[in-house]
Amino acid sequence: MLTSIRKVVLVGLSVAAVAACSSSPKADPVWAGSTQGLDSSAAATPEATGGAAAAAPVVKPSGSPSASAKSGTTAEATTTATNVKYAFPVIGNSSYGHTHHDYPATDVMTACGHTFVAVTSGVVLYTKTTDTWTAKANLGATRGGLSVAILGDDGVRYYGSHLSSIASGIKPGVRVKVGQTLGKTGKTGDASACHLHFGISPPCARGSDWWNQRGVLFPWPYLDSWKAGGAKSPVAAVKAWKAKNGCPTGPTVDK
């Protein structure tokens, strides 16, 4: 009975939050100087020494490329996709849909204070540690509230926003490992209910391109896989998107 009530509450909250959620950062953001990108090989690097890893579901990829990497995939992309581990971004009861307003992203509905973790190992690219969003200005660059973006070892940028706090030691340039705590879920920025806005994009810039960082393709197929213990990789899809669109220099929707 308690589980059923929680599901009803989460579904109700998702309707309210999706209407308000746009993601992003601003107010003197800081970012790392990493030059790693989608065309770089994901070389093995030592795991982060600071911060304990959270007990998130972590899985080893299968020996075959993911479904999203079957077409138009180079040998390099295939290797990258199969040499990384993935984890679902939220520890705690959550739900999410397969739609999002205006642009592709996923709102993971969950209670405030649940743990947001690194979905794969990589380097912190961007943090937004203060909430400067106001309804009067409603700037796209501040709607995400407290936010963190990492550049995964697979060459993909992963972004989470509307956090209530960012974990100690999480700052640009710091190496993190899959499942490591990045922050706590909340409703900072333009959010009417507690949830995690989750976006996937190529690392076109180091946080200043908020319109790309908030998400360029739907994360739900990968979230479905990671939540079930799978290891579906977005590498091929992100490479294909970048090959087609390049790196847009400004938002075209939800500005």
C-alpha positions as CSV (number, residue, x, y, z in Angstrom):
1,M,0.0,0.0,0.0
2,L,2.8,2.4,0.9
3,T,4.6,1.7,-2.4
4,S,1.4,2.4,-4.3
5,I,0.9,5.8,-2.5
6,R,4.5,6.8,-3.3
7,K,4.0,6.1,-7.0
8,V,0.8,8.1,-7.1
9,V,2.6,11.0,-5.4
10,L,5.6,10.9,-7.7
11,V,3.3,10.8,-10.8
12,G,1.4,13.8,-9.5
13,L,4.7,15.7,-8.8
14,S,6.0,14.9,-12.3
15,V,3.2,16.9,-13.9
16,A,4.0,20.0,-11.9
17,A,7.8,19.8,-12.3
18,V,7.9,19.1,-16.0
19,A,6.0,22.3,-16.6
20,A,8.6,24.3,-14.7
21,C,11.8,22.5,-15.4
22,S,14.4,23.8,-17.9
23,S,18.0,23.1,-16.9
24,S,21.0,25.3,-16.7
25,P,23.7,27.3,-14.9
26,K,25.1,30.8,-14.7
27,A,26.4,33.3,-12.0
28,D,30.1,33.1,-12.3
29,P,30.2,29.4,-13.2
30,V,33.5,27.5,-13.1
31,W,34.7,24.7,-15.2
32,A,37.6,22.4,-15.7
33,G,40.3,22.7,-18.4
34,S,39.9,19.2,-19.8
35,T,40.5,18.8,-23.5
36,Q,38.9,15.3,-23.6
37,G,36.1,15.1,-26.2
38,L,34.0,12.7,-28.2
39,D,36.9,12.1,-30.7
40,S,39.3,11.2,-28.0
41,S,40.0,7.7,-26.8
42,A,38.8,7.0,-23.2
43,A,42.2,6.1,-21.7
44,A,42.1,4.5,-18.3
45,T,42.9,6.9,-15.4
46,P,43.2,6.5,-11.7
47,E,40.0,6.6,-9.7
48,A,39.2,9.7,-7.6
49,T,40.8,9.6,-4.2
50,G,38.4,12.1,-2.6
51,G,34.8,11.2,-1.6
52,A,33.4,7.8,-0.9
53,A,31.5,6.0,-3.7
54,A,27.8,5.8,-3.2
55,A,26.1,2.4,-3.2
56,A,24.5,2.9,-6.6
57,P,23.7,0.0,-9.0
58,V,26.8,-0.4,-11.0
59,V,27.2,-2.8,-13.9
60,K,29.9,-4.1,-16.3
61,P,29.0,-3.7,-19.9
62,S,28.4,-6.8,-22.0
63,G,30.9,-7.8,-24.7
64,S,28.7,-6.5,-27.5
65,P,28.0,-2.9,-28.4
66,S,24.7,-1.4,-27.2
67,A,21.7,-1.1,-29.4
68,S,22.3,2.6,-29.8
69,A,25.8,2.0,-31.1
70,K,24.9,-0.5,-33.9
71,S,24.8,1.9,-36.8
72,G,27.4,4.4,-37.8
73,T,29.7,3.4,-35.0
74,T,33.5,3.6,-35.4
75,A,35.8,1.0,-33.8
76,E,36.9,3.7,-31.4
77,A,33.3,4.5,-30.3
78,T,32.6,0.8,-29.9
79,T,35.7,0.4,-27.7
80,T,34.8,3.4,-25.6
81,A,31.2,2.2,-25.2
82,T,32.2,-1.2,-23.9
83,N,35.1,-0.1,-21.6
84,V,33.0,2.0,-19.2
85,K,30.5,1.2,-16.4
86,Y,27.2,3.0,-15.8
87,A,24.9,3.7,-12.8
88,F,21.4,5.1,-12.5
89,P,21.8,8.7,-11.3
90,V,19.5,8.7,-8.3
91,I,19.7,6.5,-5.2
92,G,16.2,6.3,-3.7
93,N,12.6,5.8,-4.9
94,S,12.1,7.6,-8.2
95,S,10.2,7.6,-11.5
96,Y,10.5,9.3,-14.8
97,G,8.7,9.7,-18.2
98,H,9.8,9.4,-21.8
99,T,8.9,13.0,-22.6
100,H,10.2,16.5,-21.7
101,H,9.0,20.0,-22.7
102,D,10.7,22.0,-25.5
103,Y,14.0,20.0,-25.7
104,P,15.2,16.4,-25.0
105,A,16.0,15.7,-21.3
106,T,14.6,13.6,-18.5
107,D,13.1,14.8,-15.2
108,V,13.7,12.0,-12.6
109,M,11.0,12.5,-10.0
110,T,12.2,11.8,-6.5
111,A,12.1,13.3,-3.0
112,C,14.4,16.1,-2.0
113,G,17.6,14.9,-0.3
114,H,18.1,11.7,-2.3
115,T,21.6,11.1,-3.6
116,F,22.7,12.1,-7.1
117,V,25.6,10.1,-8.3
118,A,28.0,10.1,-11.2
119,V,26.5,7.8,-13.9
120,T,30.0,6.9,-15.1
121,S,33.6,7.7,-14.2
122,G,35.1,10.9,-15.4
123,V,36.0,14.5,-14.5
124,V,33.8,17.2,-13.1
125,L,33.5,19.9,-15.8
126,Y,31.1,22.4,-14.2
127,T,29.5,23.3,-10.9
128,K,26.9,25.9,-10.1
129,T,26.9,26.3,-6.3
130,T,24.4,29.2,-5.8
131,D,20.8,29.5,-6.9
132,T,20.4,32.8,-8.7
133,W,17.2,32.1,-10.6
134,T,14.3,34.5,-10.3
135,A,10.9,34.2,-11.8
136,K,11.0,37.9,-12.9
137,A,14.1,37.5,-15.0
138,N,13.6,33.8,-15.8
139,L,17.0,33.5,-17.5
140,G,17.7,30.2,-19.2
141,A,21.2,30.2,-17.9
142,T,20.0,30.1,-14.3
143,R,16.9,27.8,-14.4
144,G,18.9,24.8,-13.3
145,G,19.7,26.1,-9.9
146,L,22.5,24.1,-8.2
147,S,24.0,21.9,-10.9
148,V,26.9,19.6,-11.7
149,A,28.2,18.4,-15.1
150,I,30.8,15.7,-15.6
151,L,32.7,14.6,-18.7
152,G,32.6,10.8,-18.7
153,D,35.4,8.6,-19.8
154,D,33.2,7.7,-22.7
155,G,33.5,11.3,-24.0
156,V,29.9,12.2,-23.2
157,R,28.8,15.1,-20.9
158,Y,26.3,14.3,-18.2
159,Y,24.4,17.0,-16.3
160,G,22.2,17.1,-13.2
161,S,20.4,20.1,-11.9
162,H,17.8,21.5,-9.3
163,L,20.1,20.0,-6.6
164,S,19.6,21.0,-2.9
165,S,23.4,20.7,-2.3
166,I,26.6,19.7,-4.0
167,A,28.9,17.2,-2.3
168,S,32.0,18.4,-0.5
169,G,35.0,18.2,-2.8
170,I,33.0,18.2,-6.1
171,K,34.5,21.0,-8.2
172,P,35.8,21.4,-11.7
173,G,38.9,19.3,-12.5
174,V,38.1,16.7,-9.8
175,R,38.1,13.1,-10.9
176,V,35.0,11.0,-9.9
177,K,34.2,7.4,-10.2
178,V,30.9,5.7,-11.3
179,G,28.4,5.8,-8.4
180,Q,30.2,8.5,-6.5
181,T,28.0,11.1,-4.7
182,L,27.8,14.4,-6.6
183,G,25.0,16.0,-4.6
184,K,21.5,15.8,-3.2
185,T,18.3,16.2,-5.1
186,G,16.2,19.3,-4.6
187,K,14.1,22.0,-6.3
188,T,16.5,24.9,-6.8
189,G,16.1,27.1,-9.8
190,D,13.0,26.9,-11.9
191,A,11.4,23.8,-10.3
192,S,8.0,23.5,-8.6
193,A,8.7,20.0,-7.1
194,C,11.7,18.0,-6.0
195,H,13.4,16.2,-8.9
196,L,16.6,15.7,-10.8
197,H,16.8,17.2,-14.3
198,F,19.2,14.9,-16.2
199,G,20.8,15.9,-19.5
200,I,23.1,14.2,-22.0
201,S,25.2,16.2,-24.5
202,P,28.6,16.4,-26.3
203,P,31.1,18.6,-24.4
204,C,30.9,21.5,-26.8
205,A,31.9,23.9,-24.1
206,R,32.7,23.8,-20.4
207,G,29.3,24.9,-19.0
208,S,28.9,28.2,-20.8
209,D,26.8,26.5,-23.4
210,W,23.8,25.9,-21.1
211,W,21.5,25.3,-24.0
212,N,23.5,22.3,-25.0
213,Q,24.5,21.2,-21.5
214,R,20.8,20.9,-20.4
215,G,20.3,18.1,-22.9
216,V,20.3,17.4,-26.6
217,L,18.9,13.8,-26.8
218,F,16.5,11.8,-24.6
219,P,18.3,10.0,-21.7
220,W,15.4,7.6,-20.9
221,P,16.6,4.7,-23.1
222,Y,19.9,4.7,-21.2
223,L,18.2,5.3,-17.8
224,D,15.9,2.3,-18.6
225,S,19.0,0.2,-19.2
226,W,21.0,1.4,-16.2
227,K,18.1,1.0,-13.8
228,A,17.6,-2.6,-14.9
229,G,21.3,-3.3,-14.5
230,G,22.2,-2.9,-18.1
231,A,25.0,-0.9,-19.8
232,K,23.5,0.8,-22.8
233,S,25.8,3.6,-24.0
234,P,24.9,7.0,-25.5
235,V,28.3,7.4,-27.2
236,A,27.1,6.6,-30.7
237,A,23.9,8.6,-30.5
238,V,25.8,11.7,-29.1
239,K,28.5,11.4,-31.9
240,A,25.7,11.2,-34.5
241,W,24.0,14.2,-33.0
242,K,27.2,16.3,-33.0
243,A,28.0,15.2,-36.6
244,K,24.6,16.5,-37.7
245,N,24.2,19.6,-35.6
246,G,27.8,20.7,-34.6
247,C,27.9,22.8,-31.5
248,P,24.9,25.3,-31.5
249,T,26.0,28.7,-30.4
250,G,22.8,29.6,-28.7
251,P,19.4,28.2,-27.8
252,T,16.6,27.9,-30.4
253,V,13.9,26.9,-27.9
254,D,13.0,27.6,-24.3
255,K,15.4,30.6,-24.2
